Amino acid sequence: MAVIRDPLRGRERPAAPSHTDAEIIERLLAVGAERTVALAGAGMSTASGIPDYRGPDAAPRSPMTYQAFLAGPLQRSRYWARSWVGWDRIVWAEPNAGHRSLAALGLAGTITQNVDGLDRLAGVQNVVELHGRLDRIVCLSCDRTNSRQWMQDELTRLNPGFLDRMDVDPREIEVAPDGDAELEETRGFRVRDCPVCGGLLKPDLVFFGETVDRGVVDTALGMVEQADALVVLGSSLAVMSGLRFVRAAAKRGALIVIDTDGPTRGDELADMRSLSRTADFLSAWASAAGRV
């Protein structure tokens, strides 16, 4: 089995921010919200109780890959059992101060790597959901979509007593940003297929190893091409799907601001770097803009 290299290997957290948050915000105010685009990562949602993948306190994880999901029924049973256990944690999550401040700022657009939908729920406008959305499922054969809650209800119906066979309280299980719970024993968990054509059902999001839709990428790149500033919020930029936008912004000479507590693959491209909690940075920005 191939070993995937950690894209952040050898990178260290900056020892200090490049500028104070007040200085960064002053520069962003000079650019203007109508000329600024945000790129949001998992750090946006940690204050809502959804963990990230690579933050300082993140637990090591082995997320399901697209190839594994398609490999056979045991792998799909494992995924859906873990997702079924973790779903309530996603449903209970609510937008935090960072989401609300981002909505209040009224930026030209937001490209989000998150699949939790909390930015939409907070009222953020003009959002491109780069990796899809967790609250919807799609059939891989007929492309019909359905709500994730429908799938949850079906899995509950098909697996009576499953929670009773677990040796741990579901509320104590680690849950990933995509709702995948750290659950070991999943044998015997029954999975629902498409009610229309019998095809395989999958969350309507981009798994690890899957390609982001070209149309979605082009829409996001179009936002970046029209912006004079790109602000990275809570993302390590470990995956190319996010890093490409920072590179595109740098190529056209836009102001690049990165705010996250940890190393990123785009640090050398940043004009200004903050290490603040994302919710705190956004709250201060919205306050300075008179949007609170």
Disulfide bonds with the S-S distance in Angstrom:
none
